[in-house]
Amino acid sequence: MDVQTYASVSAVCARLAGRLSDDTLGTVREHYAAGEWDLADGTLLLNLAYAGVGITLEERDLIRLFLGDPDSPDLLAVPVVDTVPLRYAFTAIPPADAPDPSKADIVLATDAPRHGGKRLRRVWREPLAGAPDGATWVYVLQVAAGTDELKAYSGLSSRLWVALQAKWGLEVVVEGSLLPPYQAAALTAAHQIWPS
Protein backbone atom coordinates (compact mmCIF):
# COMPACT_ATOMS: atom_id res chain seq x y z
CA MET A 1 0.00 0.00 0.00
CA ASP A 2 1.52 3.33 -1.05
CA VAL A 3 1.67 6.46 1.11
CA GLN A 4 -1.31 8.19 -0.53
CA THR A 5 -3.50 5.11 -0.21
CA TYR A 6 -2.54 4.69 3.45
CA ALA A 7 -3.34 8.37 4.04
CA SER A 8 -6.80 7.72 2.56
CA VAL A 9 -7.30 4.83 4.99
CA SER A 10 -6.32 7.06 7.93
CA ALA A 11 -8.65 9.82 6.72
CA VAL A 12 -11.62 7.47 6.36
CA CYS A 13 -11.06 6.02 9.84
CA ALA A 14 -10.89 9.51 11.33
CA ARG A 15 -14.08 10.58 9.55
CA LEU A 16 -15.98 7.54 10.82
CA ALA A 17 -15.21 8.24 14.49
CA GLY A 18 -18.47 8.71 16.35
CA ARG A 19 -20.42 7.02 13.56
CA LEU A 20 -19.25 3.43 13.88
CA SER A 21 -19.04 2.02 17.41
CA ASP A 22 -15.73 2.57 19.21
CA ASP A 23 -15.02 -1.19 19.24
CA THR A 24 -15.76 -1.65 15.54
CA LEU A 25 -13.70 1.34 14.43
CA GLY A 26 -10.90 0.29 16.78
CA THR A 27 -10.83 -3.15 15.17
CA VAL A 28 -10.74 -1.62 11.68
CA ARG A 29 -7.87 0.69 12.66
CA GLU A 30 -5.91 -2.16 14.24
CA HIS A 31 -6.35 -4.42 11.19
CA TYR A 32 -5.12 -1.67 8.85
CA ALA A 33 -2.20 -0.85 11.16
CA ALA A 34 -1.20 -4.54 11.15
CA GLY A 35 -1.37 -4.75 7.34
CA GLU A 36 -4.44 -7.00 7.33
CA TRP A 37 -6.00 -5.13 4.39
CA ASP A 38 -8.63 -7.66 3.34
CA LEU A 39 -9.78 -8.26 6.90
CA ALA A 40 -9.93 -4.50 7.55
CA ASP A 41 -11.82 -3.82 4.31
CA GLY A 42 -14.37 -6.53 5.08
CA THR A 43 -14.83 -5.39 8.68
CA LEU A 44 -15.28 -1.80 7.58
CA LEU A 45 -17.77 -2.40 4.77
CA LEU A 46 -19.87 -5.04 6.49
CA ASN A 47 -20.20 -2.97 9.66
CA LEU A 48 -21.09 0.19 7.75
CA ALA A 49 -23.84 -1.69 5.92
CA TYR A 50 -25.03 -3.68 8.96
CA ALA A 51 -25.22 -0.63 11.22
CA GLY A 52 -26.77 1.50 8.47
CA VAL A 53 -24.02 4.10 8.77
CA GLY A 54 -24.15 6.40 5.78
CA ILE A 55 -21.07 7.78 4.06
CA THR A 56 -20.73 10.88 1.90
CA LEU A 57 -19.79 10.69 -1.78
CA GLU A 58 -16.33 12.01 -0.87
CA GLU A 59 -15.89 9.24 1.71
CA ARG A 60 -17.03 6.62 -0.80
CA ASP A 61 -14.44 7.91 -3.28
CA LEU A 62 -11.73 7.72 -0.59
CA ILE A 63 -12.74 4.14 0.25
CA ARG A 64 -12.57 3.18 -3.43
CA LEU A 65 -8.93 4.31 -3.46
CA PHE A 66 -7.89 1.52 -1.10
CA LEU A 67 -10.34 -1.30 -1.73
CA GLY A 68 -9.10 -4.29 -3.71
CA ASP A 69 -12.37 -4.06 -5.69
CA PRO A 70 -13.45 -0.40 -6.00
CA ASP A 71 -16.87 -1.51 -7.29
CA SER A 72 -17.40 -4.01 -4.49
CA PRO A 73 -21.05 -4.95 -3.88
CA ASP A 74 -20.31 -4.50 -0.17
CA LEU A 75 -19.40 -0.84 -0.80
CA LEU A 76 -22.49 -0.37 -2.95
CA ALA A 77 -24.61 -1.67 -0.02
CA VAL A 78 -23.46 1.23 2.19
CA PRO A 79 -25.96 4.11 2.11
CA VAL A 80 -24.78 7.48 0.77
CA VAL A 81 -25.78 10.61 2.71
CA ASP A 82 -25.43 14.33 2.05
CA THR A 83 -24.54 15.35 5.58
CA VAL A 84 -23.21 13.63 8.66
CA PRO A 85 -24.65 14.73 12.02
CA LEU A 86 -22.43 14.85 15.09
CA ARG A 87 -23.88 12.30 17.51
CA TYR A 88 -21.94 13.32 20.62
CA ALA A 89 -21.47 16.36 22.81
CA PHE A 90 -18.13 16.97 24.52
CA THR A 91 -17.45 18.73 27.80
CA ALA A 92 -14.46 19.41 30.00
CA ILE A 93 -16.64 18.87 33.09
CA PRO A 94 -17.65 15.22 33.58
CA PRO A 95 -20.58 14.07 35.71
CA ALA A 96 -19.87 13.39 39.39
CA ASP A 97 -20.08 9.62 38.84
CA ALA A 98 -17.58 9.55 35.94
CA PRO A 99 -14.79 6.98 36.34
CA ASP A 100 -11.46 8.29 37.61
CA PRO A 101 -9.15 8.73 34.57
CA SER A 102 -5.94 9.40 36.51
CA LYS A 103 -4.36 5.97 35.91
CA ALA A 104 -5.15 6.11 32.19
CA ASP A 105 -3.72 9.65 32.09
CA ILE A 106 -0.41 8.29 33.41
CA VAL A 107 -0.31 5.26 31.09
CA LEU A 108 -1.10 7.26 27.95
CA ALA A 109 1.10 10.27 28.85
CA THR A 110 4.04 7.92 29.49
CA ASP A 111 3.65 6.18 26.13
CA ALA A 112 2.60 9.19 24.03
CA PRO A 113 6.16 10.32 23.15
CA ARG A 114 6.96 6.84 21.78
CA HIS A 115 4.18 7.29 19.24
CA GLY A 116 5.09 10.77 18.00
CA GLY A 117 2.90 12.51 20.57
CA LYS A 118 3.12 16.27 21.05
CA ARG A 119 0.05 16.80 23.26
CA LEU A 120 -2.42 14.53 25.00
CA ARG A 121 -5.85 15.87 25.85
CA ARG A 122 -8.88 14.36 27.59
CA VAL A 123 -12.58 15.17 27.33
CA TRP A 124 -15.88 13.71 28.54
CA ARG A 125 -18.21 12.50 25.77
CA GLU A 126 -22.02 12.39 26.10
CA PRO A 127 -24.14 10.59 23.50
CA LEU A 128 -26.85 12.39 21.54
CA ALA A 129 -29.70 10.73 19.63
CA GLY A 130 -28.43 7.97 17.35
CA ALA A 131 -24.99 7.65 18.96
CA PRO A 132 -23.54 4.14 18.70
CA ASP A 133 -21.86 4.25 22.14
CA GLY A 134 -22.45 5.69 25.59
CA ALA A 135 -20.77 8.31 27.72
CA THR A 136 -17.04 7.90 28.30
CA TRP A 137 -13.69 9.61 28.48
CA VAL A 138 -12.06 10.29 25.12
CA TYR A 139 -8.36 10.98 24.71
CA VAL A 140 -6.99 12.92 21.76
CA LEU A 141 -3.30 12.53 21.02
CA GLN A 142 -1.91 15.23 18.78
CA VAL A 143 1.10 13.91 16.88
CA ALA A 144 3.82 15.30 14.67
CA ALA A 145 3.36 15.32 10.89
CA GLY A 146 4.57 12.07 9.37
CA THR A 147 3.48 9.96 12.36
CA ASP A 148 1.58 6.79 11.51
CA GLU A 149 -1.76 7.60 13.14
CA LEU A 150 -3.12 4.06 12.84
CA LYS A 151 -0.08 2.47 14.47
CA ALA A 152 -0.08 5.11 17.20
CA TYR A 153 -3.75 4.33 17.88
CA SER A 154 -3.08 0.59 17.92
CA GLY A 155 -0.06 0.89 20.21
CA LEU A 156 -1.72 3.20 22.72
CA SER A 157 -5.07 1.42 22.85
CA SER A 158 -3.24 -1.90 23.35
CA ARG A 159 -1.12 -0.38 26.11
CA LEU A 160 -4.22 1.00 27.85
CA TRP A 161 -5.84 -2.45 27.74
CA VAL A 162 -2.75 -4.35 28.94
CA ALA A 163 -2.01 -1.92 31.78
CA LEU A 164 -5.55 -1.22 33.03
CA GLN A 165 -7.99 -3.44 31.12
CA ALA A 166 -9.59 -0.14 30.06
CA LYS A 167 -11.14 0.72 26.71
CA TRP A 168 -11.75 4.45 26.57
CA GLY A 169 -12.08 6.49 23.41
CA LEU A 170 -8.84 7.42 21.70
CA GLU A 171 -8.25 9.57 18.65
CA VAL A 172 -4.86 10.29 17.09
CA VAL A 173 -4.64 13.43 14.96
CA VAL A 174 -1.83 15.32 13.26
CA GLU A 175 -1.20 18.56 15.09
CA GLY A 176 -2.24 21.57 13.02
CA SER A 177 -4.21 19.55 10.45
CA LEU A 178 -7.82 20.13 9.41
CA LEU A 179 -9.89 17.80 11.58
CA PRO A 180 -13.15 15.96 10.97
CA PRO A 181 -16.10 17.22 13.08
CA TYR A 182 -15.83 14.54 15.82
CA GLN A 183 -12.16 15.24 16.60
CA ALA A 184 -12.61 19.01 16.23
CA ALA A 185 -15.51 19.01 18.72
CA ALA A 186 -13.54 16.82 21.14
CA LEU A 187 -10.48 19.10 21.02
CA THR A 188 -12.56 22.23 21.51
CA ALA A 189 -13.65 21.06 24.97
CA ALA A 190 -10.61 18.94 25.90
CA HIS A 191 -8.28 19.54 28.81
CA GLN A 192 -4.55 19.08 28.16
CA ILE A 193 -3.02 16.47 30.44
CA TRP A 194 0.41 16.11 28.82
CA PRO A 195 2.69 17.90 28.77
CA SER A 196 1.36 19.44 31.94
ChimeraX attribute file (.defattr): number of C-alpha atoms within 10 A of each C-alpha:
attribute: neighborCount
match mode: 1-to-1
recipient: residues
	/A:1	9
	/A:2	7
	/A:3	8
	/A:4	11
	/A:5	16
	/A:6	17
	/A:7	17
	/A:8	18
	/A:9	23
	/A:10	19
	/A:11	18
	/A:12	19
	/A:13	22
	/A:14	22
	/A:15	19
	/A:16	22
	/A:17	21
	/A:18	21
	/A:19	24
	/A:20	22
	/A:21	17
	/A:22	19
	/A:23	13
	/A:24	15
	/A:25	21
	/A:26	21
	/A:27	17
	/A:28	25
	/A:29	24
	/A:30	21
	/A:31	21
	/A:32	21
	/A:33	22
	/A:34	13
	/A:35	11
	/A:36	13
	/A:37	17
	/A:38	13
	/A:39	13
	/A:40	20
	/A:41	21
	/A:42	15
	/A:43	16
	/A:44	23
	/A:45	21
	/A:46	15
	/A:47	19
	/A:48	22
	/A:49	16
	/A:50	10
	/A:51	13
	/A:52	15
	/A:53	18
	/A:54	21
	/A:55	22
	/A:56	14
	/A:57	14
	/A:58	12
	/A:59	18
	/A:60	18
	/A:61	13
	/A:62	18
	/A:63	23
	/A:64	17
	/A:65	16
	/A:66	19
	/A:67	19
	/A:68	12
	/A:69	11
	/A:70	16
	/A:71	10
	/A:72	12
	/A:73	10
	/A:74	17
	/A:75	21
	/A:76	13
	/A:77	15
	/A:78	20
	/A:79	15
	/A:80	16
	/A:81	11
	/A:82	9
	/A:83	10
	/A:84	14
	/A:85	12
	/A:86	17
	/A:87	16
	/A:88	22
	/A:89	15
	/A:90	22
	/A:91	19
	/A:92	16
	/A:93	13
	/A:94	16
	/A:95	11
	/A:96	6
	/A:97	6
	/A:98	12
	/A:99	10
	/A:100	9
	/A:101	12
	/A:102	9
	/A:103	13
	/A:104	20
	/A:105	17
	/A:106	14
	/A:107	15
	/A:108	22
	/A:109	21
	/A:110	11
	/A:111	16
	/A:112	22
	/A:113	15
	/A:114	11
	/A:115	20
	/A:116	19
	/A:117	24
	/A:118	15
	/A:119	19
	/A:120	24
	/A:121	22
	/A:122	24
	/A:123	24
	/A:124	23
	/A:125	24
	/A:126	18
	/A:127	17
	/A:128	14
	/A:129	9
	/A:130	11
	/A:131	17
	/A:132	16
	/A:133	18
	/A:134	12
	/A:135	19
	/A:136	18
	/A:137	22
	/A:138	21
	/A:139	26
	/A:140	24
	/A:141	31
	/A:142	23
	/A:143	23
	/A:144	17
	/A:145	13
	/A:146	8
	/A:147	16
	/A:148	19
	/A:149	27
	/A:150	25
	/A:151	18
	/A:152	24
	/A:153	22
	/A:154	21
	/A:155	17
	/A:156	22
	/A:157	20
	/A:158	16
	/A:159	17
	/A:160	20
	/A:161	13
	/A:162	10
	/A:163	12
	/A:164	12
	/A:165	10
	/A:166	15
	/A:167	17
	/A:168	17
	/A:169	21
	/A:170	22
	/A:171	24
	/A:172	25
	/A:173	28
	/A:174	19
	/A:175	15
	/A:176	10
	/A:177	9
	/A:178	10
	/A:179	16
	/A:180	15
	/A:181	17
	/A:182	21
	/A:183	21
	/A:184	14
	/A:185	18
	/A:186	24
	/A:187	23
	/A:188	12
	/A:189	18
	/A:190	22
	/A:191	18
	/A:192	16
	/A:193	16
	/A:194	19
	/A:195	11
	/A:196	7
